[in-house]
Structures are given as C-alpha cells and as structure tokens.
Amino acid sequence: MGKFPNTVSGLMQWARHTVETWYKEVKLLGNPDKTESVVFTRRRKLPSFFELYFSGVKVSRSMSDKYLEVILVSWLIWREHVDVKVRKAPNLL
C-alpha cells in the first residue's frame, strides 16, 4: 500500500465497478450479502475509505479467504493455513 492509500482505494473501487458493469452486461445477479473483501497488507488498521460497495450495499471485510485450498490471511502469514493442514494430516495417514 505504501504512501498512496488513496490510489489503492481508487483502484479497488475501479475493479469493483468493472465487475458490477460486467454483471449487468451478461445479466447476472451478484449477491452483495455473500460478497467479502480481503485487503492484503501488513497494516493492522485501515482507514475507512477502504470500504467497498457492491450494488449499493457495503461489502463486509474479511481477515482471510480460501483460494485453491490455500488459506490466505490479510496479514500475509501462513499460521492459519499450516494449523489446518497439521490438524488434517493424521486423518490422511
């Protein structure tokens, strides 16, 4: 994020707008209640301008997400992913 959080916020809003426009073009309905955002940064607190809106509804912010069976945490640490894998390992044996 560096010294330009406003630029990052603007890019996030632009990406959200692009997705929303595409949804309208292909006549899809997105469910804003099931939509979450994860901001990957080492900062613990983010300013309020990082709030995203999808179809007029504020998108909730999540601290982690699972993508291709890898748990990604917003602070860019692997502890949660490793803990889950260690817990599942005995069952695989």
Biopython code that builds the backbone (N, CA, C, O; Angstrom):
import numpy as np
from Bio.PDB.StructureBuilder import StructureBuilder

atoms = [
    (1, "MET", "N", (0.838, -1.171, 0.000)),
    (1, "MET", "CA", (0.000, 0.000, 0.000)),
    (1, "MET", "C", (0.883, 1.234, 0.000)),
    (1, "MET", "O", (0.573, 2.210, -0.683)),
    (2, "GLY", "N", (1.956, 1.213, 0.736)),
    (2, "GLY", "CA", (2.923, 2.288, 0.690)),
    (2, "GLY", "C", (2.370, 3.633, 1.130)),
    (2, "GLY", "O", (1.567, 3.723, 2.058)),
    (3, "LYS", "N", (2.815, 4.667, 0.447)),
    (3, "LYS", "CA", (2.459, 6.027, 0.818)),
    (3, "LYS", "C", (1.202, 6.523, 0.119)),
    (3, "LYS", "O", (0.796, 7.665, 0.336)),
    (4, "PHE", "N", (0.575, 5.699, -0.711)),
    (4, "PHE", "CA", (-0.538, 6.155, -1.526)),
    (4, "PHE", "C", (-1.805, 5.320, -1.317)),
    (4, "PHE", "O", (-2.272, 4.668, -2.252)),
    (5, "PRO", "N", (-2.363, 5.332, -0.110)),
    (5, "PRO", "CA", (-3.570, 4.532, 0.132)),
    (5, "PRO", "C", (-4.763, 5.005, -0.688)),
    (5, "PRO", "O", (-5.631, 4.200, -1.025)),
    (6, "ASN", "N", (-4.824, 6.293, -1.015)),
    (6, "ASN", "CA", (-5.935, 6.773, -1.834)),
    (6, "ASN", "C", (-5.908, 6.146, -3.231)),
    (6, "ASN", "O", (-6.958, 5.855, -3.804)),
    (7, "THR", "N", (-4.710, 5.941, -3.774)),
    (7, "THR", "CA", (-4.581, 5.307, -5.085)),
    (7, "THR", "C", (-5.069, 3.867, -5.020)),
    (7, "THR", "O", (-5.781, 3.411, -5.915)),
    (8, "VAL", "N", (-4.693, 3.153, -3.972)),
    (8, "VAL", "CA", (-5.125, 1.765, -3.815)),
    (8, "VAL", "C", (-6.640, 1.707, -3.669)),
    (8, "VAL", "O", (-7.295, 0.860, -4.277)),
    (9, "SER", "N", (-7.189, 2.597, -2.873)),
    (9, "SER", "CA", (-8.638, 2.640, -2.689)),
    (9, "SER", "C", (-9.340, 2.911, -4.018)),
    (9, "SER", "O", (-10.357, 2.288, -4.321)),
    (10, "GLY", "N", (-8.803, 3.834, -4.808)),
    (10, "GLY", "CA", (-9.383, 4.142, -6.109)),
    (10, "GLY", "C", (-9.331, 2.953, -7.056)),
    (10, "GLY", "O", (-10.284, 2.700, -7.792)),
    (11, "LEU", "N", (-8.226, 2.226, -7.038)),
    (11, "LEU", "CA", (-8.114, 1.027, -7.882)),
    (11, "LEU", "C", (-9.093, -0.059, -7.457)),
    (11, "LEU", "O", (-9.655, -0.758, -8.300)),
    (12, "MET", "N", (-9.297, -0.202, -6.160)),
    (12, "MET", "CA", (-10.267, -1.189, -5.668)),
    (12, "MET", "C", (-11.675, -0.816, -6.117)),
    (12, "MET", "O", (-12.444, -1.679, -6.540)),
    (13, "GLN", "N", (-12.012, 0.453, -6.026)),
    (13, "GLN", "CA", (-13.344, 0.894, -6.454)),
    (13, "GLN", "C", (-13.507, 0.709, -7.961)),
    (13, "GLN", "O", (-14.581, 0.325, -8.423)),
    (14, "TRP", "N", (-12.447, 0.978, -8.735)),
    (14, "TRP", "CA", (-12.496, 0.789, -10.181)),
    (14, "TRP", "C", (-12.726, -0.681, -10.529)),
    (14, "TRP", "O", (-13.537, -0.991, -11.402)),
    (15, "ALA", "N", (-12.014, -1.592, -9.850)),
    (15, "ALA", "CA", (-12.179, -3.027, -10.095)),
    (15, "ALA", "C", (-13.595, -3.469, -9.733)),
    (15, "ALA", "O", (-14.206, -4.253, -10.459)),
    (16, "ARG", "N", (-14.116, -2.972, -8.620)),
    (16, "ARG", "CA", (-15.480, -3.309, -8.220)),
    (16, "ARG", "C", (-16.471, -2.825, -9.260)),
    (16, "ARG", "O", (-17.413, -3.542, -9.597)),
    (17, "HIS", "N", (-16.275, -1.622, -9.773)),
    (17, "HIS", "CA", (-17.164, -1.074, -10.788)),
    (17, "HIS", "C", (-17.099, -1.898, -12.081)),
    (17, "HIS", "O", (-18.123, -2.123, -12.727)),
    (18, "THR", "N", (-15.903, -2.345, -12.454)),
    (18, "THR", "CA", (-15.737, -3.174, -13.655)),
    (18, "THR", "C", (-16.510, -4.476, -13.525)),
    (18, "THR", "O", (-17.179, -4.896, -14.469)),
    (19, "VAL", "N", (-16.427, -5.116, -12.370)),
    (19, "VAL", "CA", (-17.155, -6.367, -12.139)),
    (19, "VAL", "C", (-18.660, -6.117, -12.169)),
    (19, "VAL", "O", (-19.408, -6.889, -12.770)),
    (20, "GLU", "N", (-19.095, -5.066, -11.537)),
    (20, "GLU", "CA", (-20.519, -4.744, -11.496)),
    (20, "GLU", "C", (-21.057, -4.449, -12.903)),
    (20, "GLU", "O", (-22.170, -4.855, -13.237)),
    (21, "THR", "N", (-20.281, -3.755, -13.714)),
    (21, "THR", "CA", (-20.677, -3.472, -15.099)),
    (21, "THR", "C", (-20.768, -4.758, -15.904)),
    (21, "THR", "O", (-21.706, -4.940, -16.680)),
    (22, "TRP", "N", (-19.807, -5.646, -15.726)),
    (22, "TRP", "CA", (-19.818, -6.925, -16.440)),
    (22, "TRP", "C", (-21.042, -7.751, -16.032)),
    (22, "TRP", "O", (-21.682, -8.371, -16.882)),
    (23, "TYR", "N", (-21.367, -7.763, -14.735)),
    (23, "TYR", "CA", (-22.563, -8.472, -14.278)),
    (23, "TYR", "C", (-23.800, -7.975, -15.024)),
    (23, "TYR", "O", (-24.629, -8.780, -15.450)),
    (24, "LYS", "N", (-23.932, -6.671, -15.185)),
    (24, "LYS", "CA", (-25.090, -6.106, -15.866)),
    (24, "LYS", "C", (-25.103, -6.484, -17.342)),
    (24, "LYS", "O", (-26.164, -6.768, -17.897)),
    (25, "GLU", "N", (-23.930, -6.493, -17.988)),
    (25, "GLU", "CA", (-23.849, -6.829, -19.407)),
    (25, "GLU", "C", (-24.279, -8.260, -19.694)),
    (25, "GLU", "O", (-24.962, -8.517, -20.685)),
    (26, "VAL", "N", (-23.886, -9.190, -18.835)),
    (26, "VAL", "CA", (-24.226, -10.597, -19.054)),
    (26, "VAL", "C", (-25.478, -11.014, -18.280)),
    (26, "VAL", "O", (-25.834, -12.192, -18.237)),
    (27, "LYS", "N", (-26.133, -10.030, -17.673)),
    (27, "LYS", "CA", (-27.396, -10.233, -16.955)),
    (27, "LYS", "C", (-27.273, -11.249, -15.817)),
    (27, "LYS", "O", (-28.090, -12.160, -15.686)),
    (28, "LEU", "N", (-26.249, -11.071, -15.010)),
    (28, "LEU", "CA", (-26.069, -11.869, -13.803)),
    (28, "LEU", "C", (-26.442, -11.030, -12.594)),
    (28, "LEU", "O", (-26.362, -9.801, -12.616)),
    (29, "LEU", "N", (-26.845, -11.710, -11.555)),
    (29, "LEU", "CA", (-27.125, -11.025, -10.295)),
    (29, "LEU", "C", (-26.099, -11.488, -9.273)),
    (29, "LEU", "O", (-25.960, -12.684, -9.019)),
    (30, "GLY", "N", (-25.392, -10.550, -8.698)),
    (30, "GLY", "CA", (-24.470, -10.870, -7.622)),
    (30, "GLY", "C", (-25.167, -10.663, -6.295)),
    (30, "GLY", "O", (-26.025, -9.789, -6.162)),
    (31, "ASN", "N", (-24.802, -11.454, -5.329)),
    (31, "ASN", "CA", (-25.389, -11.317, -4.006)),
    (31, "ASN", "C", (-24.413, -10.546, -3.115)),
    (31, "ASN", "O", (-23.430, -11.117, -2.642)),
    (32, "PRO", "N", (-24.671, -9.263, -2.883)),
    (32, "PRO", "CA", (-23.732, -8.482, -2.068)),
    (32, "PRO", "C", (-23.632, -8.983, -0.629)),
    (32, "PRO", "O", (-22.642, -8.707, 0.048)),
    (33, "ASP", "N", (-24.642, -9.715, -0.149)),
    (33, "ASP", "CA", (-24.570, -10.236, 1.216)),
    (33, "ASP", "C", (-23.547, -11.367, 1.335)),
    (33, "ASP", "O", (-23.042, -11.633, 2.426)),
    (34, "LYS", "N", (-23.239, -12.035, 0.219)),
    (34, "LYS", "CA", (-22.266, -13.123, 0.227)),
    (34, "LYS", "C", (-20.897, -12.669, -0.272)),
    (34, "LYS", "O", (-19.980, -13.481, -0.393)),
    (35, "THR", "N", (-20.756, -11.390, -0.560)),
    (35, "THR", "CA", (-19.504, -10.856, -1.082)),
    (35, "THR", "C", (-18.679, -10.293, 0.063)),
    (35, "THR", "O", (-19.188, -9.562, 0.913)),
    (36, "GLU", "N", (-17.398, -10.643, 0.073)),
    (36, "GLU", "CA", (-16.482, -10.150, 1.091)),
    (36, "GLU", "C", (-15.233, -9.615, 0.413)),
    (36, "GLU", "O", (-14.926, -9.989, -0.719)),
    (37, "SER", "N", (-14.522, -8.749, 1.096)),
    (37, "SER", "CA", (-13.245, -8.266, 0.579)),
    (37, "SER", "C", (-12.147, -8.556, 1.595)),
    (37, "SER", "O", (-12.363, -8.507, 2.806)),
    (38, "VAL", "N", (-10.970, -8.856, 1.072)),
    (38, "VAL", "CA", (-9.790, -9.070, 1.903)),
    (38, "VAL", "C", (-8.716, -8.136, 1.377)),
    (38, "VAL", "O", (-8.386, -8.166, 0.192)),
    (39, "VAL", "N", (-8.174, -7.312, 2.248)),
    (39, "VAL", "CA", (-7.091, -6.407, 1.871)),
    (39, "VAL", "C", (-5.806, -7.000, 2.429)),
    (39, "VAL", "O", (-5.654, -7.143, 3.643)),
    (40, "PHE", "N", (-4.885, -7.344, 1.539)),
    (40, "PHE", "CA", (-3.627, -7.945, 1.955)),
    (40, "PHE", "C", (-2.608, -6.845, 2.222)),
    (40, "PHE", "O", (-2.140, -6.174, 1.302)),
    (41, "THR", "N", (-2.271, -6.673, 3.503)),
    (41, "THR", "CA", (-1.341, -5.637, 3.929)),
    (41, "THR", "C", (-0.790, -5.995, 5.299)),
    (41, "THR", "O", (-1.370, -6.802, 6.025)),
    (42, "ARG", "N", (0.315, -5.396, 5.638)),
    (42, "ARG", "CA", (0.898, -5.590, 6.960)),
    (42, "ARG", "C", (0.291, -4.635, 7.983)),
    (42, "ARG", "O", (0.515, -4.799, 9.182)),
    (43, "ARG", "N", (-0.462, -3.657, 7.540)),
    (43, "ARG", "CA", (-1.102, -2.713, 8.467)),
    (43, "ARG", "C", (-2.228, -3.405, 9.214)),
    (43, "ARG", "O", (-2.972, -4.202, 8.642)),
    (44, "ARG", "N", (-2.344, -3.099, 10.473)),
    (44, "ARG", "CA", (-3.400, -3.708, 11.289)),
    (44, "ARG", "C", (-4.729, -2.988, 11.126)),
    (44, "ARG", "O", (-5.785, -3.619, 11.157)),
    (45, "LYS", "N", (-4.687, -1.681, 10.952)),
    (45, "LYS", "CA", (-5.918, -0.906, 10.812)),
    (45, "LYS", "C", (-5.889, -0.174, 9.483)),
    (45, "LYS", "O", (-4.865, 0.378, 9.081)),
    (46, "LEU", "N", (-7.026, -0.180, 8.813)),
    (46, "LEU", "CA", (-7.138, 0.518, 7.542)),
    (46, "LEU", "C", (-8.104, 1.679, 7.682)),
    (46, "LEU", "O", (-9.089, 1.579, 8.414)),
    (47, "PRO", "N", (-7.842, 2.763, 7.002)),
    (47, "PRO", "CA", (-8.761, 3.904, 7.038)),
    (47, "PRO", "C", (-10.127, 3.530, 6.457)),
    (47, "PRO", "O", (-10.249, 2.550, 5.722)),
    (48, "SER", "N", (-11.119, 4.291, 6.781)),
    (48, "SER", "CA", (-12.493, 3.969, 6.367)),
    (48, "SER", "C", (-12.713, 4.095, 4.873)),
    (48, "SER", "O", (-13.703, 3.568, 4.365)),
    (49, "PHE", "N", (-11.815, 4.786, 4.129)),
    (49, "PHE", "CA", (-12.049, 4.918, 2.700)),
    (49, "PHE", "C", (-11.801, 3.622, 1.947)),
    (49, "PHE", "O", (-11.973, 3.581, 0.729)),
    (50, "PHE", "N", (-11.404, 2.572, 2.634)),
    (50, "PHE", "CA", (-11.253, 1.270, 2.005)),
    (50, "PHE", "C", (-12.561, 0.481, 1.999)),
    (50, "PHE", "O", (-12.568, -0.706, 1.676)),
    (51, "GLU", "N", (-13.638, 1.118, 2.343)),
    (51, "GLU", "CA", (-14.932, 0.433, 2.319)),
    (51, "GLU", "C", (-15.413, 0.339, 0.877)),
    (51, "GLU", "O", (-15.420, 1.327, 0.142)),
    (52, "LEU", "N", (-15.813, -0.866, 0.489)),
    (52, "LEU", "CA", (-16.304, -1.100, -0.867)),
    (52, "LEU", "C", (-17.817, -1.269, -0.839)),
    (52, "LEU", "O", (-18.388, -1.734, 0.147)),
    (53, "TYR", "N", (-18.444, -0.888, -1.923)),
    (53, "TYR", "CA", (-19.884, -1.057, -2.072)),
    (53, "TYR", "C", (-20.151, -1.835, -3.343)),
    (53, "TYR", "O", (-19.579, -1.543, -4.393)),
    (54, "PHE", "N", (-21.025, -2.828, -3.245)),
    (54, "PHE", "CA", (-21.408, -3.641, -4.396)),
    (54, "PHE", "C", (-22.922, -3.596, -4.517)),
    (54, "PHE", "O", (-23.631, -4.029, -3.608)),
    (55, "SER", "N", (-23.416, -3.082, -5.616)),
    (55, "SER", "CA", (-24.853, -2.898, -5.840)),
    (55, "SER", "C", (-25.476, -2.047, -4.737)),
    (55, "SER", "O", (-26.610, -2.290, -4.324)),
    (56, "GLY", "N", (-24.741, -1.059, -4.269)),
    (56, "GLY", "CA", (-25.247, -0.146, -3.255)),
    (56, "GLY", "C", (-25.186, -0.662, -1.837)),
    (56, "GLY", "O", (-25.617, 0.031, -0.916)),
    (57, "VAL", "N", (-24.657, -1.871, -1.630)),
    (57, "VAL", "CA", (-24.566, -2.466, -0.294)),
    (57, "VAL", "C", (-23.099, -2.528, 0.106)),
    (57, "VAL", "O", (-22.247, -2.918, -0.692)),
    (58, "LYS", "N", (-22.808, -2.142, 1.344)),
    (58, "LYS", "CA", (-21.430, -2.167, 1.827)),
    (58, "LYS", "C", (-20.932, -3.608, 1.903)),
    (58, "LYS", "O", (-21.585, -4.471, 2.489)),
    (59, "VAL", "N", (-19.781, -3.853, 1.309)),
    (59, "VAL", "CA", (-19.172, -5.187, 1.308)),
    (59, "VAL", "C", (-18.439, -5.374, 2.628)),
    (59, "VAL", "O", (-17.654, -4.521, 3.040)),
    (60, "SER", "N", (-18.704, -6.500, 3.288)),
    (60, "SER", "CA", (-18.036, -6.754, 4.560)),
    (60, "SER", "C", (-16.573, -7.114, 4.317)),
    (60, "SER", "O", (-16.222, -7.697, 3.291)),
    (61, "ARG", "N", (-15.740, -6.759, 5.272)),
    (61, "ARG", "CA", (-14.316, -7.040, 5.169)),
    (61, "ARG", "C", (-14.000, -8.305, 5.951)),
    (61, "ARG", "O", (-14.440, -8.464, 7.090)),
    (62, "SER", "N", (-13.247, -9.192, 5.346)),
    (62, "SER", "CA", (-12.859, -10.439, 5.978)),
    (62, "SER", "C", (-11.362, -10.422, 6.233)),
    (62, "SER", "O", (-10.622, -9.717, 5.548)),
    (63, "MET", "N", (-10.916, -11.191, 7.208)),
    (63, "MET", "CA", (-9.497, -11.251, 7.519)),
    (63, "MET", "C", (-8.786, -12.366, 6.756)),
    (63, "MET", "O", (-7.559, -12.358, 6.659)),
    (64, "SER", "N", (-9.546, -13.337, 6.207)),
    (64, "SER", "CA", (-8.918, -14.425, 5.463)),
    (64, "SER", "C", (-9.880, -14.971, 4.428)),
    (64, "SER", "O", (-11.087, -14.734, 4.478)),
    (65, "ASP", "N", (-9.306, -15.713, 3.483)),
    (65, "ASP", "CA", (-10.099, -16.335, 2.434)),
    (65, "ASP", "C", (-9.392, -17.604, 2.006)),
    (65, "ASP", "O", (-8.175, -17.724, 2.147)),
    (66, "LYS", "N", (-10.157, -18.551, 1.480)),
    (66, "LYS", "CA", (-9.584, -19.795, 0.988)),
    (66, "LYS", "C", (-9.629, -19.768, -0.529)),
    (66, "LYS", "O", (-10.690, -19.566, -1.118)),
    (67, "TYR", "N", (-8.479, -19.972, -1.163)),
    (67, "TYR", "CA", (-8.378, -19.970, -2.619)),
    (67, "TYR", "C", (-7.512, -21.149, -3.027)),
    (67, "TYR", "O", (-6.347, -21.235, -2.639)),
    (68, "LEU", "N", (-8.082, -22.059, -3.809)),
    (68, "LEU", "CA", (-7.377, -23.259, -4.252)),
    (68, "LEU", "C", (-6.786, -24.033, -3.069)),
    (68, "LEU", "O", (-5.633, -24.465, -3.103)),
    (69, "GLU", "N", (-7.601, -24.198, -2.029)),
    (69, "GLU", "CA", (-7.236, -24.932, -0.813)),
    (69, "GLU", "C", (-6.095, -24.296, -0.016)),
    (69, "GLU", "O", (-5.538, -24.938, 0.874)),
    (70, "VAL", "N", (-5.748, -23.072, -0.313)),
    (70, "VAL", "CA", (-4.746, -22.336, 0.461)),
    (70, "VAL", "C", (-5.464, -21.225, 1.197)),
    (70, "VAL", "O", (-6.180, -20.428, 0.591)),
    (71, "ILE", "N", (-5.271, -21.173, 2.507)),
    (71, "ILE", "CA", (-5.895, -20.125, 3.307)),
    (71, "ILE", "C", (-4.994, -18.900, 3.273)),
    (71, "ILE", "O", (-3.848, -18.940, 3.721)),
    (72, "LEU", "N", (-5.531, -17.816, 2.735)),
    (72, "LEU", "CA", (-4.792, -16.562, 2.625)),
    (72, "LEU", "C", (-5.291, -15.612, 3.707)),
    (72, "LEU", "O", (-6.483, -15.310, 3.776)),
    (73, "VAL", "N", (-4.383, -15.148, 4.543)),
    (73, "VAL", "CA", (-4.717, -14.248, 5.643)),
    (73, "VAL", "C", (-4.257, -12.847, 5.259)),
    (73, "VAL", "O", (-3.205, -12.684, 4.639)),
    (74, "SER", "N", (-5.037, -11.843, 5.623)),
    (74, "SER", "CA", (-4.759, -10.468, 5.207)),
    (74, "SER", "C", (-3.391, -9.957, 5.665)),
    (74, "SER", "O", (-2.846, -9.043, 5.046)),
    (75, "TRP", "N", (-2.824, -10.524, 6.734)),
    (75, "TRP", "CA", (-1.521, -10.056, 7.228)),
    (75, "TRP", "C", (-0.370, -10.784, 6.565)),
    (75, "TRP", "O", (0.785, -10.592, 6.945)),
    (76, "LEU", "N", (-0.671, -11.626, 5.570)),
    (76, "LEU", "CA", (0.347, -12.330, 4.796)),
    (76, "LEU", "C", (1.195, -13.258, 5.653)),
    (76, "LEU", "O", (2.417, -13.301, 5.516)),
    (77, "ILE", "N", (0.537, -13.999, 6.538)),
    (77, "ILE", "CA", (1.216, -15.010, 7.342)),
    (77, "ILE", "C", (0.587, -16.365, 7.036)),
    (77, "ILE", "O", (-0.543, -16.428, 6.553)),
    (78, "TRP", "N", (1.302, -17.436, 7.311)),
    (78, "TRP", "CA", (0.857, -18.787, 6.951)),
    (78, "TRP", "C", (0.327, -19.588, 8.138)),
    (78, "TRP", "O", (-0.070, -20.739, 7.957)),
    (79, "ARG", "N", (0.308, -19.036, 9.312)),
    (79, "ARG", "CA", (-0.028, -19.801, 10.516)),
    (79, "ARG", "C", (-1.381, -20.506, 10.406)),
    (79, "ARG", "O", (-1.475, -21.697, 10.702)),
    (80, "GLU", "N", (-2.414, -19.802, 9.991)),
    (80, "GLU", "CA", (-3.752, -20.407, 9.912)),
    (80, "GLU", "C", (-3.768, -21.567, 8.920)),
    (80, "GLU", "O", (-4.362, -22.608, 9.204)),
    (81, "HIS", "N", (-3.132, -21.407, 7.772)),
    (81, "HIS", "CA", (-3.087, -22.458, 6.759)),
    (81, "HIS", "C", (-2.333, -23.681, 7.275)),
    (81, "HIS", "O", (-2.788, -24.813, 7.106)),
    (82, "VAL", "N", (-1.189, -23.454, 7.898)),
    (82, "VAL", "CA", (-0.382, -24.550, 8.426)),
    (82, "VAL", "C", (-1.133, -25.271, 9.546)),
    (82, "VAL", "O", (-1.110, -26.501, 9.600)),
    (83, "ASP", "N", (-1.795, -24.541, 10.434)),
    (83, "ASP", "CA", (-2.557, -25.164, 11.515)),
    (83, "ASP", "C", (-3.645, -26.092, 10.978)),
    (83, "ASP", "O", (-3.843, -27.186, 11.507)),
    (84, "VAL", "N", (-4.341, -25.667, 9.945)),
    (84, "VAL", "CA", (-5.395, -26.505, 9.350)),
    (84, "VAL", "C", (-4.787, -27.757, 8.738)),
    (84, "VAL", "O", (-5.323, -28.851, 8.919)),
    (85, "LYS", "N", (-3.692, -27.623, 8.026)),
    (85, "LYS", "CA", (-3.034, -28.783, 7.401)),
    (85, "LYS", "C", (-2.510, -29.760, 8.436)),
    (85, "LYS", "O", (-2.618, -30.972, 8.252)),
    (86, "VAL", "N", (-1.942, -29.250, 9.526)),
    (86, "VAL", "CA", (-1.438, -30.118, 10.594)),
    (86, "VAL", "C", (-2.584, -30.864, 11.255)),
    (86, "VAL", "O", (-2.448, -32.040, 11.592)),
    (87, "ARG", "N", (-3.728, -30.182, 11.446)),
    (87, "ARG", "CA", (-4.888, -30.821, 12.059)),
    (87, "ARG", "C", (-5.450, -31.921, 11.170)),
    (87, "ARG", "O", (-5.948, -32.922, 11.684)),
    (88, "LYS", "N", (-5.385, -31.763, 9.847)),
    (88, "LYS", "CA", (-5.943, -32.747, 8.920)),
    (88, "LYS", "C", (-4.974, -33.889, 8.598)),
    (88, "LYS", "O", (-5.410, -34.939, 8.126)),
    (89, "ALA", "N", (-3.695, -33.714, 8.837)),
    (89, "ALA", "CA", (-2.667, -34.691, 8.464)),
    (89, "ALA", "C", (-2.896, -36.087, 9.073)),
    (89, "ALA", "O", (-2.775, -37.070, 8.343)),
    (90, "PRO", "N", (-3.220, -36.227, 10.372)),
    (90, "PRO", "CA", (-3.410, -37.576, 10.917)),
    (90, "PRO", "C", (-4.538, -38.354, 10.213)),
    (90, "PRO", "O", (-4.454, -39.574, 10.075)),
    (91, "ASN", "N", (-5.569, -37.662, 9.779)),
    (91, "ASN", "CA", (-6.667, -38.347, 9.100)),
    (91, "ASN", "C", (-6.258, -38.846, 7.718)),
    (91, "ASN", "O", (-6.818, -39.825, 7.224)),
    (92, "LEU", "N", (-5.305, -38.196, 7.102)),
    (92, "LEU", "CA", (-4.837, -38.615, 5.787)),
    (92, "LEU", "C", (-3.959, -39.852, 5.861)),
    (92, "LEU", "O", (-3.876, -40.620, 4.902)),
    (93, "LEU", "N", (-3.303, -40.044, 6.998)),
    (93, "LEU", "CA", (-2.438, -41.228, 7.174)),
    (93, "LEU", "C", (-3.299, -42.433, 7.475)),
    (93, "LEU", "O", (-2.779, -43.533, 7.658)),
]
sb = StructureBuilder()
sb.init_structure("model")
sb.init_model(0)
sb.init_chain("A")
sb.init_seg("    ")
for serial, (resi, resn, name, xyz) in enumerate(atoms, 1):
    if name == "N":
        sb.init_residue(resn, " ", resi, " ")
    sb.init_atom(name, np.array(xyz, "f"), 0.0, 1.0, " ", f" {name:<3s}", serial, name[0])
structure = sb.get_structure()
